[in-house]
Amino acid sequence: MPELRKDPITGRWVIIATDRAKRPTDFVREKVQIHGSGFCPFCSGNEAKTPPEILAYRKDGGPRDTGGWSLRVVANKFPALGIEGTLNRQGEGLYDKMNGIGAHEVIIETPNHQLTLATLHPRGVEDVLWAYRDRILDLKKDRRFKYILIFKNHGEAAGASLEHTHSQLIALPVVPKRVREEVDSSKEYYNFKERCIFCDIIRQEAEDGVRLIAENQGFIALSPYAPRFPFEMWIVPKIHQSAFEESQKHEFEQLAAILKDMLMRLDKVLDSPAYNYIIHTSPFPEVSNDYYHWHLEIMPKLTKVAGFEWGTGFYINPTPPEESTKFLREALVPVTT
């Protein structure tokens, strides 16, 4: 019989359609393949074809916008928001509006067109995380911005317009509603129990083990109790930490290791699916607190959001998280060192 499960953080309900449970091979999807044919502005040698670089990691130094880089950050050529100007908040009758001020950047994760984040060397994955941190720390100095979202679209089905592996950053003048819901619910839970809800989830999942995929010294990877999507997984720091950018070097090493591990398992179990991941972290006015816990959510693109989901806010997930955990837990993949 189907189950209705409630997300303990947001209060969102999910339908786990156990009567039509799907194994990895049951999903119809297009495998993400790297073809490498044609011109790519993100490849080494084409630096002049992108906006000027904002940040680059080069082992031996060198001038801006030239080759020899291992990671490069540029402004998005077609930004969702513009960096120049003032917010100019105003009302229009009962409506509110402001100028579309923000920052939209692209993190080009490697000069090698054939690599993905799952196949990148562990140190390369760690560099990607450092780039996220460097850009957040720089952009949060701008008092116009209230939140920075880091996200990755992998594969055309997940919204990637270029196949060269990259992730994106958007700085916003407002806190997104979904993040606000998480933060406010976490604060309400903390005010009632004087504990972080994410810390409680980590403790319970570590003890039960039924949705625990993997862990290392600093992080735990788990299938959430009420996942919106089949094979959705979260990576959460074991020690309470409200802001991603406050992570230290040893934590980034451990996060890179478990992130690469999870992406490799997805590739093995689901045959290289398209996926999205996002980092939810504390808004800037509340960076250090005891109630919110930053985390990374990975969502393979295996199902489609349709009328029922749009009309109700409910999601229908055909794979119970306990089942997806079994497949992912058993998919041990040797990691390149």
N, C-alpha and C positions, 0 to 999 in steps of 0.2 A: 504494500500500500504506500502511496506517496506520503512524504512527510513535509510539514511546514516547519522550518527552522528559523529562529530569530537571531540575528547578529547581535551579540551582547554589547557591542560598542555603539553602533548607530541605531539599533532598534529596527533595522530593515529586515523584512521577512523574505525568505527564499523557499521555493518549492524544490525539494529533492525528489525527482521523479523516479523512484526506485523501481516502478513497474516497467520502465523502459530504460533500465540501466545500460550504459554503454561502456564497452571496453575500448582501449586505445584504437584497435583496428576497425571499430564500428564508425568512426567519424570520417566523413567525406571532406577532404581538404586538399589544398594544393601545397605540395612540399616547397619550402623556400630553397631555391637554388641560386647560386651565385654564377652568373653567366660571364660577366666581365667583358662583354662585347660592346663596342661603341665608346663614345667619349664620356668620361666621368670627371667632374670638376673637383671631386674630393681626392683623387689620386695624386701622388707625388709628381711634381713637374707641372701641375696645373694650378699652382697657387694664385696666379694672376686672374684666374677665372672665378674666384670667389671674392666676397668682400674682404677687406684687410683683416688680418688675423688679430684677435684680441689677446690670445694666449697660445703659446706653443711650447712643447717640451722638445729640446734638442740636446743630445748627448754632448756634442762638441760646440755648442753655441751656434753662431751664424746669424746673418741678417734676417729680418722679418720677411715673411712672404716668399721664402725660398725653400728649397728642399732640405733634406737632412733631419726632418722632424719625426718624432714617434707618435705625437698627438697634437692636434691643432684645433683651436676654437675660433670660429668666425661668426659674424652676425648672419642671421638668416636672410637670404636674398629677398625673400617674400615674407616679411615679418607680420605676425598677427597684430602686434602693437608697435608703436614708434617710440624711440628713446627721447626725442627732442620735444620740448614744450612743457606746459603746465597742465594740471588736471582740470582746472576750471569747472569744478563741480557746480551744477545748477539744476533747478527744478523746471519742469515744463508741465504745469498743472499738477496732477497727482503723480507724474512720472519724474524719475531722476536720471540724470545723465552726466557724463564727464568725457573729457578727451581720452582717446585711446592711447594712453601713455604706458609704456612698459619696455621690456627688453626681450628680444627673442634671439637666442644664440644656438649654434649647432656645434656639438662636440664630435669632431671627426676622430674616431677612436684608434685608427691605425692608417698608415699610408698604403698598406697592402689590401688591394681590392678583394682578394679571395678569402680573407679571414672574416670570421664573425666573432662576436664577443665570447661565444662558447669555445671557439678554437684559438683564441688569442692566448699568448703566454700569460701565466698568472701575474707577472709583474706588469704586463700591459693592462690587464683588468684593473689592477691597483692604481695605475696611472690615471685611468678613466675616473675612478672615484676621487682621486686627488684633484683632478680638473674640476669636478663638480664642486668640491669644497672651495677651491681657489676662487671660482666664479661667484659662488654664494657670498663668500666673505667680502668680495669686492662690491658686488651689487647691493648688499644690504646697507652699505654706507649711504645709499641714495634714499633719502627720507620719503620720497614719493612711493616707494615700494613697500608692500605689506607682506608679500608672500612670493616665494620662488618655487616653481614646480619643475622638477627634473623628471623627464620621461623618455622612453625609448619605444619606437615603433619598428618592429623587425618584420620585414616582409610586406608585400603589397597589400595583403588582406588586413594587415594591422595598421595600414595608413602610411607606410614608407613610400616616398616618391622616388628615392634613389636606393639602389641595392647596396652600395658601399656602406659598411657598418658605421652607424652614427647614432647619437642620442641628442636630445634637445633640452633647452632650458628656457622657460618663460617667467619673467619677473612681472608681477601684477600689482596694481595699486589697491587691490581689495583681496580679502581672504576668500578663496573659493568656498561655495556653499557646502560641498562634500567634506572638505577639510574642517570647516567650521562646525559641522555636525559631529565629526569625530572628536574634535577638541572639547566642545561643550559637553558632550556625553561623558567623555573621560573626566572632565572636571566635576560633573555631577556625581559620578561614581566615587571619585576621590573624596568629595565633601561628605558623602554618606559613610564610606568605609575607611577613609584615610589610607587607601592603598591605590596604586596604579592598576587600572583594569588590564593593561597589557602585561604587566608583571604577573598578575594573577593568572592570566591565560597561559603564559609561559610555564608557570609552575604546574598548572593542571595538565597541560599537554605533555610536559616532560614526564610527569608521574603516570598518566594514562598510557601514553605511547601510541595510541591508535591512529593519531593524525600527525605524529612526529616523523618527518622524512629523514632528516639528518641534523647534526649539530657539530660544532667545534668549540674551542675554548670560549669564544666570544659571542657566537651567534647560533640561533636555532632556526631551522627551516621547517615549516609546518603547513598542513592543509587546514584552512580555517574551518570552523564548525559549520558556518552557513555561507559557503562560497557561492558567488554569483555565477561562476563559470566552471566547467569541468577542468580539472587539473590546475585550478588556481592555487597558488602557494604564496606564503609570506615568509620573508626573512626578517628576523627581529633580533636586536641586540639583547643579550641575556641580562646585562646590567642596565638599570634604568638610565635612559638618556633621552632627553626630549628633542634635541636638535641634531640633525645629521652632521652639520658642519663642526660640531664640537668633538667629533671622533678623533682619536689619536692614531699614530702611525701603526702600532701593533693591531689596532682594531681594523684599520683599512686592509692590512694583510689578511686578516681572518675573514673579513667581509668579501674580499676579492676571491678568496679560496672557495667559500660556500656559494657565492653567486655563480662562479664559473661551473662549479659542481652541479648546481640546479639546472643551469641552461644546457649542460651536456646531457643530463638525465632526460630533460624534455626532448632533446634531439633524438635520443636513443628510443625512448618510449613512444613518442608521437611522430617519429620520422621527420624531424626538422620542421616543426610547425611555425607559422607566423605567431608572434606574441607581442604584447605590450607590457612594459613595466613602468611603475611610477614610484617615486619616493615621496612619502608623506612625512613632513617634518613640522615642527612648531612654527607658527607665524612669528614674525619679527618682534612684535611687542611682547611676546610671551616665550622667548627662546628658551630660557632656563626655568623649568618648573617641575613639580613633583607628580603632575597628573597626566601629562601626555607623553607618549613613547614613540619615537620615530620608527618607521618600518618601510620595507620595500615590498611591493605587491607585484607578482608576476601573473599575467593572465593570457594563456594561449588562446588563439582565435579558432575555436572549434565549433561554436554555435553562433546563431545570429539573434540579435535583439530585434523583436518584432512588436506587433500591436499590443499584445497582452502586457509585455514589459513596459512599453511606453505609457500605456494607459493606467497601470497600477503601481509601477515602481517595484513590483515583484520581479524576480528572476527565476527562470526554470532551468535547473541544472540536472541533466540526465545521468550524472555520475556522482554517487555519494563520495564525499571526501575521504572516507575510510578506505574505499576501493582505490581511488587514485593514489592515495598514500602507499598502498601495497605495491603498485606498479613502480612508482618512483623510488621507493625505498630499495627495491630489489635491483634497480638499474644502476648498479655500481659501475662507474666509468673511470678508467685510469687517467689521472691528471698529469699533464706534461709539466715538468719542473725545469 
